[in-house]
Amino acid sequence: MDVKLTFLLFVTLYSVSNAVLAPTIQLIDGNNIPILALGTYGSDKDKSRMRQTVNWAVEAGYRHIDTAALYNNEREIGEGLQDVINRGLVRREDMFITTKLWDNNHEREKVVPALQESLNRLGLEYVDLFLIHRPSSEDENGKPLNIDIVETWQGMIEAKRLGLARSIGVSNFDAKQIDRLIASTQVIPAVNEIEIHLSKGQADLVNYCQARGIAVMAYSPFGFLVSRDIPNPPPPKIDDPVLVNIARKYGKTVGQVVLRYLIDRYLIPIPKSTNKARLEENINVFDFRLTEEDCAALSQFDSNTGIF
């Protein structure tokens, strides 16, 4: 099913208790994915807060958590998941958990064992989505390797066949790389997770993915609006009049407008926070929709400037 049509069919607001749950859409493989996720990449300080963050996030309505072997926080996330399950807030099947394969496990025979290690750390029998973190590969010492991404993708297909991952996809892949996977295996990635924010819209890659039924998850959705310790970041700043006026129009914050803009582009944003109030703010974006004029105004900030 076309990704944009799927969004239109499934994006409906509902709530449980005081929590607002993100709507879900159907992936190309038939599985459903919430259209907003909790991002968890961060510092050691963030890692120490992750168990509590997962508890707060689930209380606020998050049902999709995005992690990775690289983040070194799967164990803490697993502990948080067990907390909320033991508290009766959710069942395992209510949660959508995404993790990723790092560059040093790209050989076909290493993919499934690497996922099993992630599952052990998470305390889970399966993940809902398993992604190749990057198309590049390296050995245990960080030395670059020349492993064909098709070989890695075949390992991902095996992980799904074994039931260890309900859906499989990629991250940081371009159109040519995805074309190779599809041509070689006839298996279309369910998701491509890429950097998208106001300063880096990636319209061509988004259009390519959506035309093939590939859902696009958007990491670093706040872009340069949050502190990046980067001198002379591109506009806009958090107090830009265009952003402030749109936010005032809807009675929302600038951050909420930015997340809604991505959702209105049929993307799945992954905002990261370990602050309880900010977690609640970030998911409270399903009671309004931007006009075409608002979206056009926001799109003008796209300078194709990435953070990474």
Backbone as CSV, one residue per row, in Angstrom:
resi,resn,N_x,N_y,N_z,CA_x,CA_y,CA_z,C_x,C_y,C_z
1,MET,0.840,-1.198,0.000,0.000,0.000,0.000,0.868,1.238,0.000
2,ASP,0.492,2.268,-0.739,1.232,3.520,-0.785,1.352,4.110,0.621
3,VAL,2.580,4.568,0.972,2.836,5.059,2.319,1.946,6.245,2.661
4,LYS,1.778,7.193,1.726,0.961,8.379,2.020,-0.497,7.997,2.233
5,LEU,-1.005,7.085,1.414,-2.382,6.639,1.575,-2.555,5.926,2.903
6,THR,-1.551,5.128,3.277,-1.619,4.416,4.547,-1.708,5.399,5.702
7,PHE,-0.924,6.475,5.667,-1.002,7.496,6.701,-2.412,8.066,6.791
8,LEU,-2.993,8.398,5.668,-4.314,9.005,5.667,-5.366,8.064,6.227
9,LEU,-5.191,6.771,5.989,-6.176,5.803,6.448,-6.073,5.528,7.946
10,PHE,-4.848,5.568,8.469,-4.642,5.088,9.824,-4.350,6.170,10.848
11,VAL,-4.059,7.406,10.432,-3.726,8.435,11.403,-4.995,8.988,12.039
12,THR,-5.377,8.385,13.142,-6.523,8.834,13.919,-6.090,8.929,15.371
13,LEU,-6.595,9.910,16.078,-6.195,10.164,17.455,-7.030,9.327,18.409
14,TYR,-6.358,8.712,19.355,-7.087,8.053,20.423,-6.241,8.115,21.678
15,SER,-6.887,7.901,22.829,-6.152,7.996,24.079,-6.555,6.870,25.017
16,VAL,-5.652,6.550,25.916,-5.895,5.584,26.973,-5.538,6.275,28.269
17,SER,-6.504,6.342,29.206,-6.330,7.123,30.423,-5.957,8.542,30.021
18,ASN,-4.841,9.063,30.576,-4.426,10.418,30.229,-3.337,10.438,29.171
19,ALA,-2.957,9.255,28.681,-1.877,9.174,27.706,-2.427,9.276,26.294
20,VAL,-1.718,10.011,25.465,-2.053,10.092,24.047,-1.179,9.096,23.303
21,LEU,-1.784,8.154,22.618,-1.033,7.151,21.887,-0.826,7.598,20.452
22,ALA,0.380,7.392,19.960,0.637,7.704,18.553,-0.151,6.742,17.676
23,PRO,-0.808,7.224,16.636,-1.474,6.336,15.685,-0.463,5.408,15.031
24,THR,-0.945,4.362,14.410,-0.071,3.442,13.699,-0.402,3.439,12.215
25,ILE,0.586,3.033,11.416,0.351,2.793,9.997,0.831,1.384,9.677
26,GLN,0.403,0.876,8.547,0.800,-0.461,8.138,2.031,-0.408,7.246
27,LEU,3.034,-1.195,7.618,4.233,-1.313,6.801,3.965,-2.204,5.596
28,ILE,4.904,-2.230,4.666,4.732,-2.978,3.429,4.618,-4.481,3.684
29,ASP,5.141,-4.938,4.838,5.059,-6.363,5.155,3.818,-6.723,5.973
30,GLY,2.943,-5.734,6.208,1.691,-5.988,6.918,1.718,-5.680,8.396
31,ASN,2.888,-5.440,8.974,2.973,-5.104,10.389,2.682,-3.621,10.610
32,ASN,2.185,-3.296,11.789,1.826,-1.916,12.111,2.918,-1.253,12.938
33,ILE,3.179,0.011,12.648,4.223,0.770,13.339,3.658,2.098,13.825
34,PRO,3.888,2.471,15.099,3.486,3.803,15.572,4.243,4.896,14.832
35,ILE,3.571,6.001,14.544,4.171,7.031,13.697,4.953,8.086,14.474
36,LEU,5.306,7.791,15.716,6.236,8.612,16.472,6.954,7.678,17.427
37,ALA,8.271,7.840,17.531,9.070,6.951,18.373,9.911,7.748,19.357
38,LEU,10.299,7.105,20.444,11.229,7.697,21.397,12.650,7.420,20.933
39,GLY,13.415,8.471,20.658,14.821,8.320,20.345,15.626,8.144,21.615
40,THR,16.666,7.301,21.567,17.412,6.988,22.788,18.923,7.153,22.652
41,TYR,19.398,7.655,21.507,20.834,7.865,21.367,21.265,9.022,22.248
42,GLY,22.380,8.847,22.964,22.813,9.940,23.815,24.083,9.619,24.576
43,SER,24.320,10.388,25.607,25.540,10.300,26.400,25.414,9.237,27.484
44,ASP,26.510,9.022,28.232,26.471,8.109,29.368,25.468,8.593,30.416
45,LYS,25.343,9.911,30.545,24.365,10.470,31.478,22.960,10.093,31.046
46,ASP,22.696,10.174,29.734,21.387,9.765,29.223,21.151,8.283,29.486
47,LYS,22.201,7.471,29.299,22.085,6.034,29.525,21.648,5.739,30.951
48,SER,22.202,6.449,31.919,21.861,6.220,33.321,20.407,6.565,33.615
49,ARG,19.805,7.392,32.755,18.414,7.801,32.950,17.435,6.973,32.126
50,MET,17.953,6.045,31.306,17.113,5.423,30.289,16.010,4.553,30.885
51,ARG,16.294,3.825,31.952,15.246,2.988,32.546,14.067,3.850,32.999
52,GLN,14.360,4.931,33.703,13.297,5.835,34.142,12.623,6.495,32.957
53,THR,13.405,6.851,31.936,12.850,7.486,30.743,11.827,6.585,30.067
54,VAL,12.123,5.308,29.961,11.178,4.371,29.347,9.882,4.334,30.157
55,ASN,9.983,4.326,31.472,8.777,4.356,32.302,7.960,5.615,32.035
56,TRP,8.597,6.772,32.043,7.890,8.025,31.780,7.287,8.042,30.375
57,ALA,8.059,7.531,29.417,7.595,7.560,28.031,6.340,6.711,27.854
58,VAL,6.340,5.529,28.405,5.163,4.662,28.277,3.973,5.274,29.000
59,GLU,4.200,5.882,30.148,3.126,6.576,30.849,2.548,7.693,29.981
60,ALA,3.397,8.358,29.209,2.956,9.465,28.354,2.264,8.984,27.090
61,GLY,2.418,7.705,26.749,1.746,7.169,25.573,2.655,6.605,24.498
62,TYR,3.962,6.724,24.662,4.878,6.155,23.661,4.725,4.638,23.636
63,ARG,4.664,4.116,22.423,4.626,2.662,22.253,5.711,2.204,21.282
64,HIS,6.550,3.108,20.837,7.633,2.799,19.903,8.922,3.360,20.483
65,ILE,9.913,2.484,20.683,11.213,2.897,21.217,12.290,2.483,20.230
66,ASP,13.148,3.437,19.884,14.198,3.221,18.893,15.557,3.184,19.583
67,THR,16.251,2.048,19.474,17.578,1.930,20.055,18.499,1.276,19.039
68,ALA,19.692,0.876,19.492,20.672,0.253,18.608,21.776,-0.355,19.463
69,ALA,22.451,-1.356,18.910,23.601,-1.918,19.611,24.641,-0.836,19.890
70,LEU,24.820,0.087,18.949,25.796,1.166,19.099,25.501,2.034,20.311
71,TYR,24.250,2.221,20.664,23.880,3.151,21.726,24.282,2.660,23.115
72,ASN,24.535,1.350,23.230,24.974,0.782,24.508,23.967,1.034,25.631
73,ASN,22.681,0.993,25.286,21.651,1.200,26.313,20.518,0.185,26.209
74,GLU,20.728,-0.880,25.431,19.656,-1.866,25.268,19.291,-2.503,26.607
75,ARG,20.258,-2.744,27.459,19.964,-3.365,28.752,19.066,-2.467,29.602
76,GLU,19.388,-1.181,29.645,18.580,-0.238,30.431,17.173,-0.110,29.847
77,ILE,17.073,-0.106,28.535,15.755,-0.048,27.901,14.962,-1.309,28.217
78,GLY,15.629,-2.454,28.180,14.950,-3.699,28.534,14.438,-3.691,29.966
79,GLU,15.216,-3.118,30.878,14.779,-3.027,32.273,13.558,-2.126,32.391
80,GLY,13.572,-1.020,31.646,12.406,-0.135,31.657,11.178,-0.811,31.093
81,LEU,11.351,-1.575,30.017,10.224,-2.308,29.433,9.652,-3.303,30.427
82,GLN,10.529,-4.018,31.128,10.045,-4.984,32.112,9.293,-4.289,33.232
83,ASP,9.769,-3.095,33.617,9.064,-2.318,34.650,7.619,-2.050,34.245
84,VAL,7.435,-1.501,33.037,6.085,-1.086,32.633,5.188,-2.292,32.371
85,ILE,5.768,-3.403,31.963,4.980,-4.627,31.803,4.570,-5.154,33.165
86,ASN,5.504,-5.170,34.119,5.185,-5.643,35.475,4.165,-4.751,36.160
87,ARG,4.174,-3.463,35.819,3.214,-2.522,36.398,1.837,-2.639,35.746
88,GLY,1.735,-3.405,34.703,0.458,-3.582,34.012,0.094,-2.443,33.086
89,LEU,1.057,-1.575,32.771,0.768,-0.460,31.866,0.615,-0.929,30.424
90,VAL,1.420,-1.905,30.046,1.391,-2.433,28.678,1.691,-3.924,28.715
91,ARG,1.387,-4.581,27.612,1.853,-5.938,27.358,2.995,-5.847,26.339
92,ARG,3.774,-6.895,26.242,4.859,-6.860,25.249,4.316,-6.553,23.865
93,GLU,3.184,-7.143,23.515,2.645,-6.957,22.174,2.120,-5.541,21.924
94,ASP,1.999,-4.743,22.979,1.593,-3.348,22.801,2.757,-2.455,22.376
95,MET,3.978,-2.943,22.571,5.167,-2.135,22.329,5.800,-2.474,20.981
96,PHE,6.387,-1.475,20.363,7.114,-1.642,19.108,8.559,-1.245,19.384
97,ILE,9.454,-2.225,19.319,10.857,-1.996,19.664,11.722,-2.132,18.413
98,THR,12.495,-1.091,18.148,13.431,-1.068,17.024,14.854,-1.106,17.547
99,THR,15.689,-1.972,16.984,17.121,-1.912,17.255,17.870,-2.101,15.942
100,LYS,19.213,-1.982,16.003,19.998,-1.913,14.768,21.278,-2.736,14.851
101,LEU,21.676,-3.218,13.704,22.905,-3.988,13.527,24.066,-3.036,13.284
102,TRP,25.143,-3.164,14.082,26.272,-2.264,13.893,27.222,-2.793,12.815
103,ASP,28.138,-1.921,12.393,29.006,-2.152,11.239,29.912,-3.379,11.364
104,ASN,30.225,-3.801,12.602,31.172,-4.902,12.781,30.513,-6.275,12.728
105,ASN,29.257,-6.320,12.360,28.551,-7.605,12.263,27.850,-7.745,10.917
106,HIS,28.472,-7.284,9.853,27.831,-7.280,8.556,27.974,-8.586,7.779
107,GLU,28.899,-9.473,8.185,28.951,-10.770,7.524,27.635,-11.494,7.745
108,ARG,27.194,-12.200,6.727,25.879,-12.844,6.796,25.735,-13.709,8.035
109,GLU,26.770,-14.485,8.354,26.670,-15.427,9.468,26.716,-14.735,10.832
110,LYS,27.053,-13.444,10.852,27.104,-12.714,12.119,25.804,-11.977,12.441
111,VAL,24.921,-11.832,11.481,23.737,-10.996,11.676,22.822,-11.573,12.748
112,VAL,22.459,-12.835,12.611,21.542,-13.435,13.586,22.158,-13.484,14.982
113,PRO,23.415,-13.922,15.150,24.001,-13.872,16.493,24.036,-12.468,17.090
114,ALA,24.289,-11.456,16.253,24.299,-10.087,16.764,22.915,-9.681,17.262
115,LEU,21.884,-10.062,16.520,20.521,-9.763,16.967,20.200,-10.518,18.246
116,GLN,20.635,-11.753,18.349,20.392,-12.520,19.570,21.051,-11.861,20.778
117,GLU,22.220,-11.276,20.583,22.867,-10.544,21.674,22.043,-9.321,22.065
118,SER,21.519,-8.600,21.075,20.651,-7.456,21.381,19.402,-7.916,22.135
119,LEU,18.820,-9.018,21.704,17.628,-9.536,22.368,17.930,-9.922,23.817
120,ASN,19.082,-10.505,24.050,19.463,-10.854,25.422,19.582,-9.611,26.286
121,ARG,20.173,-8.568,25.724,20.296,-7.331,26.499,18.932,-6.699,26.744
122,LEU,18.056,-6.756,25.760,16.716,-6.176,25.888,15.785,-7.043,26.734
123,GLY,16.123,-8.303,26.897,15.248,-9.224,27.622,14.017,-9.589,26.814
124,LEU,14.159,-9.653,25.485,13.029,-9.908,24.597,13.278,-11.154,23.759
125,GLU,12.190,-11.722,23.251,12.281,-12.866,22.348,12.346,-12.426,20.896
126,TYR,11.894,-11.204,20.629,11.932,-10.670,19.262,11.915,-9.151,19.332
127,VAL,12.379,-8.509,18.281,12.171,-7.074,18.113,11.161,-6.875,16.990
128,ASP,10.506,-5.754,17.026,9.508,-5.464,15.993,10.159,-4.983,14.706
129,LEU,11.323,-4.339,14.830,12.015,-3.829,13.651,13.514,-3.910,13.873
130,PHE,14.207,-4.519,12.919,15.664,-4.653,12.967,16.226,-3.983,11.726
131,LEU,17.143,-3.023,11.939,17.681,-2.231,10.845,19.181,-2.441,10.695
132,ILE,19.671,-2.416,9.463,21.103,-2.272,9.230,21.436,-0.810,9.523
133,HIS,22.269,-0.575,10.521,22.476,0.791,11.002,23.083,1.691,9.931
134,ARG,24.071,1.151,9.204,24.710,1.916,8.131,25.135,0.945,7.025
135,PRO,25.278,1.411,5.811,25.742,0.524,4.742,27.218,0.174,4.843
136,SER,28.004,0.931,5.609,29.438,0.669,5.746,29.699,-0.462,6.728
137,SER,30.833,-1.129,6.572,31.189,-2.234,7.462,32.615,-2.071,7.955
138,GLU,32.900,-2.675,9.102,34.221,-2.578,9.708,34.474,-3.806,10.571
139,ASP,35.747,-4.020,10.961,36.042,-5.130,11.855,35.936,-4.667,13.305
140,GLU,36.295,-5.532,14.231,36.145,-5.223,15.657,37.014,-4.049,16.102
141,ASN,38.051,-3.765,15.316,38.955,-2.662,15.657,38.626,-1.374,14.909
142,GLY,37.522,-1.390,14.169,37.114,-0.207,13.437,37.753,-0.061,12.083
143,LYS,38.482,-1.083,11.629,39.099,-1.029,10.306,38.048,-1.301,9.246
144,PRO,37.964,-0.457,8.212,36.926,-0.648,7.188,37.048,-1.999,6.492
145,LEU,35.902,-2.606,6.219,35.818,-3.861,5.478,34.992,-3.620,4.217
146,ASN,35.105,-4.517,3.282,34.368,-4.391,2.024,33.354,-5.529,1.911
147,ILE,32.363,-5.489,2.766,31.332,-6.526,2.779,30.126,-6.033,1.993
148,ASP,29.681,-6.824,1.061,28.553,-6.461,0.206,27.297,-6.301,1.063
149,ILE,26.596,-5.186,0.909,25.380,-4.966,1.682,24.306,-6.014,1.384
150,VAL,24.379,-6.626,0.204,23.424,-7.686,-0.115,23.640,-8.886,0.799
151,GLU,24.909,-9.187,1.120,25.207,-10.271,2.049,24.600,-9.980,3.420
152,THR,24.770,-8.754,3.864,24.197,-8.360,5.158,22.680,-8.463,5.120
153,TRP,22.089,-8.019,4.024,20.631,-8.057,3.886,20.112,-9.493,3.910
154,GLN,20.861,-10.411,3.336,20.462,-11.821,3.384,20.439,-12.325,4.826
155,GLY,21.377,-11.847,5.646,21.350,-12.189,7.061,20.139,-11.614,7.763
156,MET,19.751,-10.403,7.374,18.552,-9.778,7.948,17.301,-10.571,7.578
157,ILE,17.241,-11.022,6.339,16.101,-11.833,5.890,16.010,-13.111,6.716
158,GLU,17.164,-13.707,7.016,17.186,-14.907,7.857,16.674,-14.600,9.263
159,ALA,17.051,-13.443,9.805,16.579,-13.058,11.140,15.061,-12.959,11.174
160,LYS,14.483,-12.416,10.119,13.026,-12.343,10.056,12.410,-13.728,9.896
161,ARG,13.010,-14.573,9.058,12.484,-15.922,8.843,12.451,-16.713,10.147
162,LEU,13.429,-16.467,11.007,13.505,-17.166,12.290,12.552,-16.582,13.336
163,GLY,11.897,-15.471,13.026,10.976,-14.850,13.969,11.648,-13.980,15.009
164,LEU,12.936,-13.679,14.830,13.649,-12.841,15.782,13.382,-11.360,15.542
165,ALA,12.939,-11.026,14.340,12.549,-9.656,13.983,11.265,-9.743,13.174
166,ARG,10.269,-8.988,13.565,8.997,-9.010,12.839,9.121,-8.298,11.490
167,SER,9.876,-7.201,11.479,10.114,-6.444,10.245,11.597,-6.141,10.164
168,ILE,12.094,-5.958,8.948,13.501,-5.621,8.740,13.598,-4.417,7.808
169,GLY,14.664,-3.651,7.990,14.842,-2.469,7.166,16.273,-1.985,7.228
170,VAL,16.475,-0.738,6.850,17.804,-0.158,6.756,17.809,1.234,7.370
171,SER,19.004,1.769,7.531,19.176,3.114,8.065,20.365,3.754,7.358
172,ASN,20.215,5.008,7.001,21.290,5.756,6.324,21.627,5.191,4.942
173,PHE,20.676,4.542,4.288,20.878,4.013,2.943,20.364,5.006,1.915
174,ASP,21.032,5.069,0.760,20.545,5.896,-0.326,19.756,5.046,-1.315
175,ALA,19.235,5.686,-2.352,18.357,4.990,-3.295,19.073,3.867,-4.030
176,LYS,20.303,4.099,-4.465,21.033,3.073,-5.207,21.293,1.841,-4.345
177,GLN,21.607,2.067,-3.098,21.860,0.944,-2.198,20.591,0.130,-1.955
178,ILE,19.471,0.810,-1.794,18.205,0.098,-1.609,17.825,-0.656,-2.878
179,ASP,18.043,-0.039,-4.024,17.774,-0.712,-5.298,18.538,-2.030,-5.392
180,ARG,19.794,-2.035,-4.958,20.597,-3.261,-5.010,19.996,-4.354,-4.134
181,LEU,19.555,-3.982,-2.937,18.953,-4.977,-2.054,17.717,-5.604,-2.693
182,ILE,16.873,-4.757,-3.245,15.626,-5.244,-3.837,15.903,-6.098,-5.067
183,ALA,16.801,-5.636,-5.930,17.100,-6.369,-7.158,17.724,-7.725,-6.863
184,SER,18.515,-7.812,-5.800,19.239,-9.048,-5.497,18.417,-10.053,-4.711
185,THR,17.436,-9.582,-3.934,16.705,-10.490,-3.046,15.189,-10.445,-3.227
186,GLN,14.677,-9.435,-3.933,13.241,-9.221,-4.099,12.536,-8.957,-2.760
187,VAL,13.313,-8.616,-1.749,12.748,-8.272,-0.445,12.935,-6.773,-0.231
188,ILE,11.828,-6.048,-0.120,11.865,-4.594,0.042,12.010,-4.244,1.523
189,PRO,12.960,-3.412,1.898,13.043,-2.968,3.293,11.731,-2.305,3.722
190,ALA,11.282,-2.634,4.923,10.046,-2.025,5.418,10.250,-0.569,5.789
191,VAL,11.480,-0.214,6.171,11.780,1.122,6.707,13.162,1.557,6.247
192,ASN,13.329,2.861,6.034,14.650,3.473,5.933,14.689,4.605,6.953
193,GLU,15.583,4.509,7.930,15.710,5.543,8.958,16.849,6.475,8.575
194,ILE,16.541,7.756,8.394,17.530,8.714,7.916,17.403,10.036,8.676
195,GLU,18.441,10.866,8.567,18.427,12.187,9.194,17.499,13.116,8.417
196,ILE,16.504,13.646,9.099,15.584,14.612,8.478,15.171,15.647,9.518
197,HIS,15.283,16.902,9.127,14.826,18.009,9.966,14.646,19.219,9.059
198,LEU,14.381,20.381,9.633,14.091,21.551,8.808,15.250,21.908,7.884
199,SER,16.485,21.700,8.334,17.643,22.081,7.528,18.062,21.009,6.534
200,LYS,17.508,19.808,6.663,17.856,18.703,5.768,16.592,17.886,5.498
201,GLY,15.859,18.283,4.460,14.560,17.672,4.199,14.612,16.338,3.465
202,GLN,15.677,16.105,2.684,15.865,14.840,1.952,14.650,14.467,1.101
203,ALA,14.077,15.433,0.417,12.834,15.205,-0.324,12.977,14.110,-1.384
204,ASP,14.078,14.114,-2.118,14.235,13.122,-3.188,14.277,11.706,-2.636
205,LEU,15.041,11.496,-1.565,15.133,10.159,-0.982,13.812,9.748,-0.340
206,VAL,13.150,10.695,0.305,11.836,10.399,0.890,10.855,9.988,-0.203
207,ASN,10.820,10.732,-1.286,9.907,10.399,-2.389,10.228,9.034,-2.978
208,TYR,11.514,8.742,-3.138,11.936,7.440,-3.648,11.399,6.322,-2.753
209,CYS,11.615,6.454,-1.445,11.181,5.412,-0.505,9.666,5.259,-0.505
210,GLN,8.972,6.367,-0.384,7.517,6.295,-0.274,6.883,5.744,-1.539
211,ALA,7.481,6.010,-2.702,6.950,5.467,-3.951,7.056,3.948,-3.991
212,ARG,7.953,3.375,-3.176,8.149,1.929,-3.137,7.529,1.301,-1.895
213,GLY,6.772,2.084,-1.161,6.108,1.557,0.027,7.007,1.433,1.231
214,ILE,8.171,2.081,1.189,9.119,2.032,2.303,8.828,3.197,3.250
215,ALA,8.504,2.897,4.496,8.267,3.956,5.477,9.586,4.610,5.851
216,VAL,9.545,5.915,6.114,10.760,6.670,6.443,10.681,7.164,7.878
217,MET,11.644,6.726,8.689,11.783,7.230,10.046,12.807,8.357,10.041
218,ALA,12.508,9.445,10.760,13.329,10.662,10.730,14.042,10.855,12.062
219,TYR,15.375,10.607,12.065,16.110,10.855,13.301,16.644,12.285,13.329
220,SER,16.981,12.744,14.533,17.390,14.143,14.778,16.346,15.122,14.241
221,PRO,15.058,14.928,14.566,14.010,15.750,13.951,14.062,17.229,14.323
222,PHE,14.720,17.573,15.430,14.816,18.983,15.814,16.019,19.670,15.174
223,GLY,16.865,18.896,14.517,17.980,19.481,13.786,18.808,20.425,14.627
224,PHE,19.037,21.630,14.098,19.866,22.620,14.772,19.062,23.499,15.731
225,LEU,17.789,23.177,15.921,16.995,23.943,16.884,17.455,23.676,18.312
226,VAL,18.051,22.509,18.537,18.608,22.199,19.854,20.118,22.387,19.784
227,SER,20.735,22.559,20.938,22.164,22.837,20.991,22.970,21.682,20.419
228,ARG,23.859,21.974,19.478,24.705,20.955,18.851,26.189,21.280,19.003
229,ASP,26.507,22.370,19.697,27.896,22.815,19.831,28.546,22.978,18.465
230,ILE,27.759,23.440,17.505,28.244,23.683,16.151,28.223,25.194,15.903
231,PRO,29.371,25.782,15.565,29.391,27.239,15.327,28.620,27.596,14.056
232,ASN,27.905,28.694,14.130,27.164,29.216,12.977,26.240,28.177,12.335
233,PRO,25.343,27.608,13.114,24.411,26.646,12.529,23.474,27.329,11.545
234,PRO,22.931,26.591,10.601,22.020,27.194,9.625,20.701,27.577,10.291
235,PRO,19.971,28.519,9.705,18.648,28.830,10.237,17.707,27.659,9.978
236,PRO,16.605,27.607,10.755,16.133,28.632,11.679,16.618,28.403,13.101
237,LYS,16.573,29.466,13.892,16.761,29.346,15.330,15.396,29.090,15.970
238,ILE,15.426,28.687,17.218,14.198,28.309,17.911,13.210,29.465,18.011
239,ASP,13.732,30.710,17.974,12.851,31.878,18.093,12.580,32.539,16.746
240,ASP,12.823,31.835,15.656,12.550,32.391,14.335,11.081,32.790,14.240
241,PRO,10.782,33.994,13.743,9.387,34.455,13.694,8.457,33.529,12.921
242,VAL,8.945,32.906,11.868,8.090,31.980,11.109,7.636,30.832,12.003
243,LEU,8.575,30.250,12.748,8.237,29.135,13.634,7.340,29.593,14.782
244,VAL,7.710,30.723,15.361,6.950,31.221,16.516,5.509,31.546,16.119
245,ASN,5.316,32.157,14.970,3.966,32.529,14.541,3.117,31.298,14.232
246,ILE,3.706,30.284,13.620,2.941,29.059,13.355,2.592,28.368,14.663
247,ALA,3.533,28.318,15.584,3.268,27.697,16.878,2.151,28.430,17.621
248,ARG,2.200,29.768,17.581,1.168,30.555,18.254,-0.208,30.312,17.624
249,LYS,-0.225,30.149,16.333,-1.478,29.916,15.598,-2.210,28.690,16.113
250,TYR,-1.461,27.652,16.491,-2.076,26.391,16.925,-2.052,26.202,18.441
251,GLY,-1.476,27.163,19.146,-1.352,27.007,20.590,-0.394,25.893,20.957
252,LYS,0.679,25.762,20.169,1.661,24.702,20.370,3.045,25.303,20.529
253,THR,4.016,24.472,20.876,5.400,24.921,20.940,6.044,24.768,19.561
254,VAL,7.184,25.412,19.394,7.916,25.275,18.139,8.303,23.812,17.900
255,GLY,8.731,23.121,18.955,9.085,21.717,18.813,7.921,20.875,18.335
256,GLN,6.738,21.132,18.865,5.560,20.382,18.430,5.227,20.661,16.970
257,VAL,5.394,21.888,16.542,5.143,22.234,15.139,6.111,21.480,14.229
258,VAL,7.376,21.426,14.619,8.378,20.740,13.800,8.041,19.255,13.681
259,LEU,7.662,18.624,14.781,7.294,17.206,14.727,6.055,16.997,13.866
260,ARG,5.088,17.902,13.994,3.871,17.776,13.190,4.177,17.957,11.704
261,TYR,5.103,18.830,11.394,5.510,19.046,10.006,6.047,17.753,9.401
262,LEU,6.861,17.030,10.157,7.394,15.765,9.657,6.286,14.734,9.500
263,ILE,5.383,14.681,10.450,4.262,13.742,10.346,3.391,14.083,9.145
264,ASP,3.202,15.373,8.888,2.403,15.778,7.735,3.125,15.512,6.415
265,ARG,4.405,15.214,6.475,5.144,14.740,5.303,5.109,13.208,5.235
266,TYR,4.305,12.589,6.083,4.145,11.129,6.120,5.422,10.441,6.582
267,LEU,6.127,11.092,7.524,7.347,10.550,8.110,7.083,10.124,9.548
268,ILE,8.012,9.352,10.109,7.922,8.891,11.491,9.068,9.537,12.266
269,PRO,8.823,10.656,12.952,9.905,11.318,13.684,10.295,10.550,14.942
270,ILE,11.572,10.739,15.331,12.120,10.034,16.501,12.702,11.064,17.462
271,PRO,11.875,11.855,18.139,12.418,12.835,19.081,13.025,12.152,20.297
272,LYS,14.149,12.676,20.758,14.841,12.119,21.914,14.755,13.089,23.094
273,SER,14.422,12.574,24.253,14.460,13.366,25.477,14.490,12.424,26.667
274,THR,15.103,12.871,27.757,15.032,12.139,29.014,14.318,12.980,30.074
275,ASN,13.656,14.053,29.618,12.931,14.958,30.507,11.442,14.615,30.452
276,LYS,10.829,14.380,31.596,9.441,13.916,31.658,8.488,14.890,30.968
277,ALA,8.608,16.174,31.267,7.698,17.162,30.672,7.891,17.245,29.161
278,ARG,9.150,17.167,28.707,9.414,17.243,27.275,8.917,15.989,26.550
279,LEU,9.029,14.850,27.194,8.483,13.620,26.622,6.988,13.775,26.361
280,GLU,6.284,14.321,27.339,4.840,14.515,27.206,4.527,15.528,26.119
281,GLU,5.335,16.577,26.043,5.126,17.597,25.016,5.322,17.021,23.617
282,ASN,6.370,16.229,23.447,6.713,15.734,22.119,5.668,14.793,21.529
283,ILE,4.930,14.095,22.354,3.934,13.169,21.814,2.559,13.827,21.666
284,ASN,2.421,15.037,22.173,1.137,15.735,22.115,1.029,16.526,20.812
285,VAL,1.048,15.816,19.690,1.062,16.463,18.377,0.001,15.902,17.433
286,PHE,-0.973,15.208,17.979,-1.956,14.546,17.121,-3.337,15.195,17.143
287,ASP,-3.418,16.404,17.709,-4.699,17.100,17.757,-4.729,18.315,16.839
288,PHE,-3.775,18.402,15.916,-3.786,19.491,14.934,-3.042,19.020,13.698
289,ARG,-3.239,19.740,12.601,-2.531,19.446,11.359,-2.193,20.755,10.673
290,LEU,-1.000,20.851,10.128,-0.559,22.076,9.476,-1.224,22.247,8.115
291,THR,-1.405,23.502,7.718,-1.942,23.782,6.387,-0.828,23.634,5.348
292,GLU,-1.212,23.592,4.090,-0.223,23.540,3.013,0.671,24.770,3.047
293,GLU,0.100,25.915,3.409,0.875,27.154,3.490,1.912,27.067,4.614
294,ASP,1.516,26.505,5.752,2.461,26.324,6.856,3.616,25.427,6.417
295,CYS,3.283,24.323,5.783,4.320,23.380,5.344,5.260,24.016,4.331
296,ALA,4.707,24.817,3.433,5.538,25.497,2.440,6.500,26.466,3.120
297,ALA,6.012,27.169,4.123,6.869,28.118,4.844,8.006,27.397,5.557
298,LEU,7.720,26.255,6.140,8.740,25.497,6.848,9.735,24.853,5.891
299,SER,9.262,24.446,4.729,10.144,23.780,3.766,11.217,24.716,3.225
300,GLN,10.993,26.021,3.320,11.963,26.982,2.783,13.257,27.020,3.593
301,PHE,13.257,26.419,4.780,14.477,26.393,5.592,15.436,25.285,5.145
302,ASP,15.004,24.436,4.243,15.829,23.306,3.821,17.043,23.785,3.028
303,SER,18.233,23.657,3.633,19.489,24.037,2.969,20.355,22.817,2.698
304,ASN,19.781,21.642,2.878,20.505,20.374,2.706,21.748,20.329,3.589
305,THR,21.591,20.837,4.806,22.684,20.857,5.761,22.437,19.826,6.855
306,GLY,23.303,18.839,6.930,23.134,17.772,7.911,23.962,17.998,9.159
307,ILE,23.596,17.308,10.200,24.310,17.355,11.463,25.473,16.378,11.452
308,PHE,25.267,15.228,10.830,26.256,14.154,10.859,26.980,14.020,9.514
